Amino acid sequence: MKKLWIIILIMVFSIGNTASADMWDYFGDQNSYGQKAVTDEEFDKALESKMKKKRKNKNIPKGEEFHQSNETQFIKETEEELPVLCIPAELIISESKTVPPGHYQVIGEKINGKPVLKLYQAHYLIGEIPAIETKDDFNQPTVQFVKLINNGEKQVKIIFGSLDFNAYSIINTTE
């Protein structure tokens, strides 16, 4: 019985080795993605050309140092990402104007000295919400923020903060 098992194992391994050798011959110089194998010389040549390109970029100046005097100006000039507000229920801005549920980018502006929160979807202005300016930062971890807070059964409070001002607005909902 032992001899029979040994003979079977030898046959299995010999058949397996020939099958795997045939498999490698089938693939030849290509991998499973159909790409050609690259020699060491070709790889080194490509690596050298890539390193030459990186060396050329080292001569470009990195920019000016930041000083306390120009840091604020730099922050204001950088393109900022607008905060996004998710509105789960329809908001009633006025008797004739409502804002449907959805995601909105919010920009805070002062129009005639009064803060207004403008809600945008893509580049379309969906609504303007009058707000009340405050010095409170609402304990938010960032300078620029917008958040919707439940303020009773049919009211929500939108808090907003930016470099220019902080504000809030209490708005009625349809639900």
N, C-alpha and C positions, 0 to 999 in steps of 0.2 A: 504494500500500500504506500509506504514511504517513497519508493522508487517511482511510482506512478505520479505522485504529487511533484516530485523533483522534475520529472520529464515534462509535465504540463507547465510548470513555471518557466523552464528553459524555453519552451516553445512560445509562450506568451511574450517573454522579453525579447526573443529574437524577432518575432513578428512586429512588436512595438518599435524596435530600433529601425527596422527597414521602413516602416510607415513614417516615422518622424524624419528620417533622412530624405525620403521622397518629398515630404512636405517642404523642407528647406530648399530643395532643388526647385520646387514649383515657384516659390516666391522669388528666388534669384536675387537680383539687385534692387528689388522694390520692397517696401514695407507694406503693411496692411492698408495704408492710406494712398498707395499708388505713387509714393515719392521715391525718387532715385537715391541710392546710397551715396554719401558724400565721403570723399577721401580726406585724410588728415591734412594734406596740402591745401585742398580747396577750403576746408574749414579755417585753417590758419590765415589764408589769404582774405577770406571774408571778415574774420575777426580784426585783422590789421586795418582794413579799409574802414571798418566801423570805429576803431579807436582813433584814426586820423580825423574823422568827422567830429568826434568829441573834443579833440585837442583844439580844433579851430574855434569852437564856441567858447573856450576859456578866455579869450581876449575881450569878450563883450563885458563892459562894466556892469556891475551888479546894481547900481543905483546909489542914491544918496543915503547918508546915514540919517536916522531919525533923531530929532532933537525935540525937546518938549514944545518948542515953538511951532514946529510944522507938523506935528503928529495929528492934531485935531483936523487940520486942513486936509491931510491925506485921507483920513477916515471919511470925511464928508465927500471927497471926490471919488472914492472907490464906488464901483457899481454894487449896490446892495441887493440882496435877495429880499423880496417882499415876504412878510409873514403870511401864512395861509390860515384862514378861518373856516372851520366846518360848521355849517348851520344845519341843524337837524329838522327844524320846523320853519314854516313860513313866518317872516317877520313883517310887522305892520309899521312902516316908516311914517306914513301919513294916511289920511282918509282914502286917497286915490292911489297910493303907491305901496306895493308890497315887494318883498324879496323872497324868491322861492328857495327851498332847501338846496344845499349844494356846497361846493368848496369855492372860496373867494380869496383873492389876494387883496390885502388891505393896505391902503396908503392913507396916512394922516396928514392933513393940510390945514392951514389956517386961512379961512376966507373971510375977509373984512375983520380980522382979529379974532374970529371965533373958530374953534377947532371943528373939523368935519372928518369923518371916516368914510373914505370912498371904497366901495366894494367892486372889484373887477373880476371878470371871467375872461381869460385870454386878454385881449386889449379892449374889451367892451366894458364901459362903465354901467354897472347894474343898478347901483343905488348909492345915495349919499346920506349918511346918518349924522345928525348933529350930535356933538359930544360936549362933555364938560371937562375942561382942563383941570389937572390936579398935580400936586407935587409928589403924590404917593406913587411908588414904583410897584405896588401890589406884591411885594416880596418875590418878584420874578428873578430867576438867575441870570437873565440876559438883558441887554439894554433895549433891544428891539423885539417886541412880542405883541401878540394879539391872542385873546382867549375869550371864550364864551362861558359864562357862569350862570347857572340856574338861579333865578331871583324870585321864586314863587311859582304859582301854578301857571300863569299865562304871561310871565315876564322873564326876560333874560338880561344879563348885564354883560356888555362887551367891554373888556379892558384892553387898552392899547398903550404901547410905549415905543418911543423912538429917540433918536438923538435930539430932536427938536422939542418934543413935549410928551407928556403922559396924559391920557384922557380916559374917560369911561362914558358909556351911554346905556341907559335902561330903556329897553324896547319891549313892546307888547308882541305876543305871538298869537297865531290863530288856534293853536292847540293847547 
